[in-house]
Amino acid sequence: MYKVSILIPVYNVEKYLSKCLESILLQTYKNIEIIIINDGTTDSSLDIAELYASKYDFIHVYSYENAGISTTRNRALEKATGDYYLFVDSDDYLNPHMIETMINEAIKTQSEIVTCGYCIEYKGLSIPVSPMRKKTMDSLSALRALSQNKGINNYPWGKLYAASCFKDVKFPDEKKGFEDTYTVFKAIYNANRVSIIPNCYYHYVKRPGSLTDHMDLVQAYEMRAAYEYQELCLHQWFPNENFYYDINFYNSDMVILYTLIFFYSRKDQPVYVPAVIDWSKINIFYRIGYVVWRLIACVKFGWSLKWQEN
């Protein structure tokens, strides 16, 4: 029976941590260990974690000074002893059948990665985000799907990984945002097969204070830089293959425009540099949305209404 290491970074989540841990304890698959990395929390999160650890010998808590999410996840990887890894953010929670279903799928399809759908939990609403289609593919096909944002995303959570996927793969300590985009694709590259299941088993709790609630322009451009890094790596690994990042560059530019419109004023004198996008690969409704946001930004900041389309 395969062992699953559940890797949980903890920082000031006293309102959410118990629900997260209870959802893991309710899993129908029982051969697990829970690795909690306390990243210098200043509320009662550590007390909660240690209380659970005192009751269950498969829960392990390690405390460090605050170092950020990348270092914390890397520390969890170093402590993990399982055959498979599952990242869980400490303010989120799981469906009770998540691990058992994903393990069974991994065994059935001989996949090193299994990814599922998720629900966004926000102000009493539960919004399902499902890839809709069950599918198994090789790593190259999975990377193509990732580059086109089709059924596979850059979130580390919502995925079961064979431990081998993280051989020589670390989250970048120097990055302060979008570290997942710099990392998860490398784990996919290390896999032989990747399976998608449509079940929305992971519950992502969107809470006040998240990165997208107040992002500065440097962070917004970092999102695009992360996709550019991904694209560069894939072209180096597969020089004869085509990867289309246009939808991801579109998404990053919409985040940049959102940040400009809602968090900056004309006196800040911000600069918008559009990404190179093949607009023929972008849905017409998305294109209309971009034009509207671009016009709003032009009016707000007094920019020219003319721009060069790629």
N, C-alpha and C positions, 0 to 999 in steps of 0.2 A: 504494500500500500504506500503510495507516494506521499512524501511529506511536503506540505505547503508552508512557506514562510510568509507571513503577512507583515508588511513593513509599513510602520506608521510614524511619520514625523509629527511631533507635538510642540506647539507653541501657542500658549494663551487660548485654549479652547475649552475652558471649564464648562461652558454651557452645552457642549456638543459631545465631549469625549465618551461619556457613559453610554449614550445611544449608539455611538460608533462601535464600542467594544461589545455591547450587548448583542448587536447584530452579527458580530463575528462569533460570539459564543453560541448563537442559535443556528449556526451553519450545520447542515445535515452531514457534511463531510468533517470528520473529527480529527484526522491526523494532521494537525496544524501546530505551528508555533507563532506567537505574536511578538514581534520585535518593536518595542516602542523606544524611539529616540527623543529624549527631552532636549529641545534646542534652547536651553536657558529660559524656560517659561517663567513668568513672574506672577501668574495667578495660581489657582489651586489645581491646575492640570496635573502637576507632578504628584500631588497627594492622591488624586483619583487614580492615576496610573499605578502607583505603588499599592494602593488598596486592592486593585484587581490582581496585581502580581502576587500579593500575599495569599490570595485565594486559589490561584491556578498556577501550577508549576510550569506550564508551557508559555506563560507570559513573562517576558524579560524586559526590564526597563534600564536604560542607560542614559546618564545625564552628562551634558556638556554645556560649556558656555555658548551663547548664541552665535551661530555661524551662518545661518541662512539655509534655505531649503535644499540646495544642491549638496552641500557638505553633509547635511542631515540624512539625505537619502543615501549618499555614498557610505556613511557610517552604518546605516541599516543593512546595506548590501554586504558589508564586511562582517557583520554579526550573523547573517542568515546561514542556516545549515540545511535548508530544505532542498528538495529536488525541483521545486517550482517556487516562483516568487509572485506575490500579489501586492502591489502598492495600494494603500488606502489612505486617503487624506483624513485627518482626525476629526474633521467636522462633517464627514459624509457617513453613509451607512449602506449595508448590503442586503439584498434579498437572501433569505435563508438557504435557498438552493443554488446560489451562485457558484460556489467553489465546486460542489459535487458535479454540477452540469458541465462546468468548464473542464474539469479533470477528465470526465468521461469523454468529452469531445476531443480533447488532446490525445487520449489513448486511441479512440476510434479512428481518428484521421491521421494519427502519427504526426501531430503538429506540435511545434515547439512554442507557438504563441496562439492563444485563443482570445479573441476580443468580443465583447458583447455591447449591447446598447445601454443607454443610461437614461435616467430621469433627472431633469433639473427641478430641484425643490426650491420654490421662491415665493415667499409671502402666502403660504397656504396652497399654492398651485403646484401640481406635479406635471411637468411637461416632458413627455417621452421623446427621446431622440434615438431612433433605431435605424440601423443599416438596412433593415427590412428583409434582407435576403441572406439565407444561410449559404456559406461558400467556403471552400478550401482552395488555397492557391500556393504556388511556390513563392519564395521571398522576393524575387524580381517582380512578379505580378503584384505582390502586396505593396512593394515600394512604388510601383506605378499608381496603384490605387491611392496611396498616401499622398503622392505628389498632386493628384487631382481631387483630393478630399472626397473620395468615394468609398465610404464604408469603413475606412480606417483613419484614425486621428492621431494627433501627437501627444495626447494625454497619457501619462504613465499608468494611471488608474484605469479600471475597467478592462484590464488585460491580465491573463495568466501567462507567465513566461517560464519556460524551462531555464534552470539556473545557467546553463551554457550560453544563453543569449546575452548575458552580461559579462562574459569573459572579456576582459580588457575594455570594458565599457563603463565609463563614469559620467556622472552629471558634472557640467563645468562649474567649478567653484567660483570662477571670476564673473559669471553672468548673474545679473540681478533680476532678470526676467526672461521668460520664454526658454528657460533652460531645458524644458521637456523637448522642444523642437530641435535642440542641438543634440539630443540623446536617443530618443525612442527609435528613430529610424536606424540607428546603429544596431540596436537589439534585433530589429526586424531583419537586417542584413545578415545577422548571425544565425537566423533560423533557416531551416530547410522548408518547412511548411507553416502557413498561417491560416487559421480558421476564423471565420466570422459567424457568430450566432446572433439572431435578432433580439433575443430576450433583453429587456431593459432591467438588468439585475443590479446595476450600480446606481446609487442615489447621490447625486451631486448637489450639495446644499450651497446655494448662492447666498452669501451673507454680506452685510454692509462692511466696507473696508477692503473688499477684494481689489485686485490690481486694476480691473477695468472700470471700477467705480471712480477712480481718479488717477488717470495715467498721464504722465508728462510726455512731452514730445520725444525726448530721448528714448524712453521706454517703447513708445509707439513705433519709432523707426527701428528699434531693436527687433521687433516682431518681423519686419521685412528682412532684416539682416539675417535672422535665424533661418528663414526660408531660403535666402540666397546661399547660405552655408550648406544647407541640405542639398540644394540643386548642384552646387559645385562638387560636393562629395560624390553624389550619384553619377555625375558625368565622368568623374575620375575613375570610379569603380566599374562603370559600364559605358565606355566611350562610344560604343556603337548603338546605344539605346537612346530613345527619345523620352524625356520626362517633361510633362507640361505643368508648370507651376503657376499658370495664369490665374486660376481661381484663388490660389493662396496669396498671390501678389495683390489681387483685387481685394481680398479680405483684409490684408494688412493696410492697404491704402484707405479702405473705409474706416479702419480703426484710427489711422492718422488724421483723416478728415474729422471724424467724431471728436477726437481729442482737441483738435484746433477749434472746432465750432463751440464746444461746450466748456473748455477749460482755459481758453486764451482770448485776449482782447487785442485790438489794433495796436495799442501802445506796446505790446510785447514784441511786435514786428516779427512774427513767426514766419518760417519758410516752409513751403510745400514743394517737394521734389517728387513728381509722379514716378511710379515704377514703370518699367517696360512691360507692357501687357499686349498680348495678341487678342484684341477685342472680339475677333470672330469666334473665339472659344468661350466667350462669356455670354450667359443667358441675357436676352434682350431686357428683361425686367430688372436684372442686376445692373445692366448698363444705364438704364433710366435712373435707377437709384443713385448711381455714382454721379451722373450729370447733375441731378438735383442737389446733392451734397456739395459738389464742386462749385456750383453756382452760389449756393448759400455762403460758402467760404470766401468766394470772390467778392461778394457784396459786403460781407462783414469786414474783410481786411483791405478792401479797396484794390484788389488785384485786377488785372486785365481779364476780361471774359473770354479771351482767346487763349487756346493752348494747343500744343502739338500732340495729336493722338498718335500712338505707335501702332 
